[in-house]
Each structure stands twice: as C-alpha cells, then as structure tokens.
C-alpha cells in the first residue's frame, strides 16, 4: 500500500518477495478504505466477527 513508510523501504524489498503477491499492484489506500466502509455500513449487518484479509493474497 502506498504509504510514507512503504515508500521509505520500497527500494529494500527484493523483487522476488513482490513476486509472491498474487494480485499486482499492491492495494491502494482507497481500496482498503472501501472495505472498511463496507464493513461499517448496513450491507454488512449480518457479518459478525471474523477476519477480512485485504492483502490481495500477499502472505509471507
């Protein structure tokens, strides 16, 4: 996700690690915010507990 911290270490992250990411490019802040807005809205009223992974499949 493009943040100040991510930008500071971007040149230190090997391309091989980025190749592990199932969906490229990395999520934007707006995409993550859309998930948060959905969960906070009435359409998610039946969701109770659990983990919503907004990583695009990136797991190390």
C-alpha positions, 0 to 999 in steps of 0.5 A: 500500500502506498504509504510514507513508510512503504515508500521509505523501504520500497527500494529494500524489498527484493523483487522476488518477495513482490513476486509472491503477491498474487494480485499486482499492484499492491492495494491502494489506500482507497481500496482498503478504505472501501472495505472498511466502509463496507464493513461499517455500513448496513450491507454488512449487518449480518457479518459478525466477527471474523477476519477480512484479509485485504492483502490481495493474497500477499502472505509471507 
